[in-house]
């Protein structure tokens, strides 16, 4: 029987081949009122992820039978609306970027706190529970399912990371978001003052979103962070 909880006992699938980690995650998430099933290899994980009751997947990258990257690729084609959080020991910046560009919505590096994983799951479930699949602004339409972006009715091609960054800024408009908040939400960093990955991707977005009629609606707030602000543009 499903337990009752703040997210209707959402079904979470954990695809992980280390039994100790599976047990740790299962116990922690169930204490949060979530229902958890697991799979110990990529093939089984993919089969279970395609079951309609599964609402979010926590996915290791290094799996037997079928790699996490391959599982993610298949899910992008067969269930593109299903959020996937990567949980892996591979924590280099390049690995995180590759995972997010590959279609994951979030990335958590081992060792990790199960409370942080639960918080990230709740954030994704809140987004899904709002029931909206489109963000509309004065000049922009962002389709969260097809991941299509239109600026003044002109399609703009974005990478997965560019898209996730734009969505996060647009969902929190008109608030100013700190650099740390954005890094944590989009890249999964807890604290990395030396990285310039955010500034690089802000530059990518600005170049792609600007039009002859207006600049990109991303404002830098000095010493604080960034804001989605069409009025300033």
C-alpha positions in Angstrom: 0.0 0.0 0.0 1.2 3.5 -0.8 1.9 5.8 2.2 0.3 9.2 2.3 2.6 12.2 2.1 2.9 15.7 0.8 3.6 14.5 -2.8 0.9 11.7 -2.9 3.6 9.1 -2.3 5.2 9.8 -5.6 6.9 6.8 -7.1 10.7 7.2 -7.3 12.9 4.7 -9.2 16.5 4.4 -7.9 18.8 2.8 -10.5 22.0 1.9 -8.7 24.1 -1.3 -8.5 25.6 -0.8 -5.0 23.1 -2.4 -2.5 24.3 -0.3 0.4 23.6 3.0 -1.4 20.2 1.6 -2.5 19.2 0.8 1.0 20.5 4.2 2.3 18.5 6.1 -0.3 15.3 3.9 0.0 15.1 4.4 3.8 15.8 8.1 3.6 13.2 8.8 0.8 10.6 6.7 2.5 10.9 8.8 5.6 10.1 11.7 3.4 6.8 10.1 2.4 8.0 8.9 -1.0 7.5 5.4 -2.5 10.7 3.9 -3.8 11.5 1.0 -6.1 14.9 0.1 -7.4 16.9 -1.6 -10.1 20.4 -2.9 -10.0 21.3 -2.7 -13.6 20.7 -0.4 -16.6 18.4 -2.8 -18.5 16.1 -3.4 -15.6 16.2 0.3 -14.7 15.1 1.3 -18.2 12.2 -1.2 -18.2 11.0 0.1 -14.9 11.4 3.7 -15.8 9.0 3.2 -18.7 6.3 2.1 -16.3 3.7 4.9 -16.1 3.6 5.0 -12.2 7.3 6.1 -12.0 7.4 9.9 -11.6 11.1 10.5 -11.2 14.3 8.5 -11.7 17.5 8.7 -9.6 20.1 7.2 -11.9 23.7 6.1 -11.5 26.0 6.5 -14.5 28.2 3.4 -14.1 25.8 0.5 -14.3 26.1 -3.1 -15.5 24.3 -4.3 -18.7 23.4 -0.8 -19.9 25.2 2.4 -18.9 23.4 5.3 -17.2 24.1 7.4 -20.3 22.4 4.9 -22.5 19.4 4.7 -20.1 19.2 8.5 -20.2 19.3 8.6 -24.0 16.5 6.0 -24.3 14.3 7.9 -21.8 14.8 11.1 -23.6 13.2 9.4 -26.6 10.6 7.3 -24.9 9.6 9.4 -21.9 11.0 12.9 -22.4 8.8 14.3 -19.7 10.2 12.0 -17.0 12.7 13.9 -14.7 16.0 12.2 -14.2 18.5 13.1 -11.4 22.0 11.7 -11.9 23.7 10.3 -8.8 27.3 9.4 -9.4 30.9 9.4 -8.2 31.9 11.2 -11.4 32.0 14.8 -10.2 34.2 16.6 -12.7 32.7 19.7 -14.3 32.8 18.0 -17.7 30.9 15.1 -16.4 28.2 17.3 -14.9 27.8 19.3 -18.1 27.6 16.1 -20.2 25.0 14.7 -17.9 22.8 17.8 -18.0 23.3 18.2 -21.7 22.3 14.6 -22.0 18.9 15.3 -20.6 19.1 15.0 -16.8 17.4 17.7 -14.8 19.8 17.6 -11.9 23.2 16.1 -10.8 24.3 15.0 -7.4 27.8 13.7 -6.6 28.7 10.9 -4.2 29.1 11.0 -1.3 25.9 12.9 -0.7 23.3 13.7 2.0 20.0 11.9 1.4 18.3 15.0 2.8 19.7 17.0 -0.1 18.6 14.4 -2.6 15.1 14.5 -1.2 15.0 18.3 -1.4 16.0 18.1 -5.1 13.4 15.5 -5.7 10.7 17.6 -4.1 11.8 20.6 -6.2 11.3 18.5 -9.4 7.9 17.2 -8.2 6.7 20.7 -7.4 7.5 21.7 -10.9 5.6 18.8 -12.3 2.6 19.3 -10.0 2.0 22.8 -11.2 0.5 21.3 -14.3 2.0 23.9 -16.6 4.0 22.8 -19.6 4.6 26.3 -21.0 6.3 29.4 -19.8 5.1 32.6 -21.6 6.7 36.0 -21.3 6.3 39.2 -23.3 8.6 38.0 -26.1 9.2 34.3 -25.3 7.4 31.0 -25.3 9.2 28.1 -23.5 7.7 24.6 -24.0 8.8 22.4 -21.0 7.8 19.2 -22.7 9.2 19.6 -26.3 11.9 21.9 -24.9 11.2 24.3 -27.8 12.0 28.0 -27.3 10.4 30.8 -29.4 11.6 34.4 -29.2 9.3 36.7 -31.1 7.9 33.6 -32.8 11.4 32.7 -33.9 12.7 29.2 -32.9 15.9 29.2 -30.9 18.0 26.1 -30.6 19.5 25.6 -27.1 21.6 22.9 -25.5 20.1 21.0 -22.5 22.1 23.1 -20.1 21.2 26.4 -21.8 17.6 25.4 -21.7 17.7 24.4 -18.0 19.4 27.7 -17.1 16.8 29.7 -19.1 13.9 27.8 -17.5 15.3 28.4 -14.0 15.7 32.2 -14.6 12.3 32.5 -16.2 10.5 30.5 -13.5 11.8 32.8 -10.9 11.3 36.1 -12.6 11.5 39.0 -11.6 13.6 37.9 -8.6 17.3 38.3 -8.6 19.0 34.9 -8.2 22.4 34.6 -6.7 25.3 33.0 -8.5 25.3 30.2 -5.8 21.6 29.5 -6.2 21.9 29.1 -9.9 25.0 26.9 -9.8 23.3 24.7 -7.2 20.0 24.4 -9.1 21.4 24.0 -12.6 24.7 22.3 -12.1 24.3 20.8 -8.6 27.3 22.7 -7.1 27.2 23.1 -3.4 30.0 25.6 -3.4 32.6 26.3 -6.1 33.7 29.9 -6.2 36.4 29.3 -8.8 34.2 28.0 -11.6 33.1 30.4 -14.4 30.7 27.9 -16.0 27.7 30.1 -15.2 29.2 33.2 -16.8 30.1 31.2 -19.9 26.5 29.9 -20.2 25.0 33.3 -19.5 27.0 34.5 -22.5 25.8 31.6 -24.7 22.1 32.4 -23.8 22.5 36.1 -24.4 23.9 35.6 -27.9 21.1 33.1 -28.8 18.2 35.0 -27.3 18.9 38.5 -28.5 17.1 39.8 -31.6 17.6 42.9 -33.8 14.8 44.5 -31.9 15.9 43.8 -28.3 18.8 42.3 -26.3 18.4 39.1 -24.3 16.2 39.6 -21.2 19.0 38.5 -18.7 20.2 41.3 -16.5 23.4 41.2 -14.4 22.9 42.5 -10.9 26.4 43.5 -9.8 27.7 41.6 -6.8 24.5 39.6 -6.5 23.7 37.5 -9.6 21.2 37.5 -12.5 17.6 38.2 -13.2 15.2 37.5 -16.1 14.0 41.0 -16.9 12.3 41.9 -20.2 11.6 45.4 -19.1 15.3 46.1 -18.7 15.9 44.8 -22.1 
